[in-house]
Amino acid sequence: MEGAQFMRKLPLAIFGMAFLYASQASAGTMGNGAAQRSGIAPAPPEAKAHYSVCWGQWPRTSTAYFSAVITSAPSLQNPSFEAAFRSYLHNTFGIGAAPQCYIARSMDDAVAAMKKQESSFVDLQKLKIVETNWAGAGVPGAASSHTD
């Protein structure tokens, strides 16, 4: 009788051992600290410059307002210009637009995104474009600007 019980439990034991072996075999490739134990440390994150362009549209006047392309000082975090641009639009033009900002990794990408958005507003929505040349005034980390 004991042999019969053993034979019924044997497949379960084999499955358990196979599962344990498989999980241990893959442990070294799953980012479990093996690199740290071998003395290889991951590279620290690198601070990079960011290039942003913001726009806000005001349907009542069929107008879209664009900032300059803003170069932000190198940082690990993306800059946030929406609130400052909203305040600028309100104080300068008296509008309550909810701006959007596009963040790029290169000046060329930011300029291309701005031109694409302007074309979309003109071609599809028939909006007038106002280049404000706002360059992130009052926003920490806004280093320079580019208008095109």
C-alpha positions, 0 to 999 in steps of 0.5 A: 500500500505504501508503494502505491501512495509513493507512486501517486506522489512521484509525478507531483514531486517531479513537477515540483523539482522541475519547476524549482530547477527552471526558476533557479536557472533563469534567476541570473538573467532576470535583473536580480542583482547579478550585475551588482554582485559581479561588480558591474554597476548600472550607469547613472541616469544622464541629465539632458537638455530638453526642447519645448514648444507650447501652444494654446488655441482660442476658438473665439478669435480663431487664433492659435498662439505659439511660444518660441522653442525653449531650450531647458537646462540639462535635467533628469526631469521634463520641464513643465511650461503649461501653467506659465504659458497659460498665465502669459497668454492670459496676461498678454492677450486676455485669453483663457486657453489651456496650452499644451507643450511638446517636449523633444530631445533635439531643437530640430524635432521641436521646430518640426513639431511646431511647424506641423502643429501650425500647419494643422491649425491653419489647414484643418481648423483655419486658425490664425497663428500668432508667434508670441516669442515667449521663451519660458520667462519666469520658469526655472531652467528655461535657458534659451529660445529659438524662433523660426 
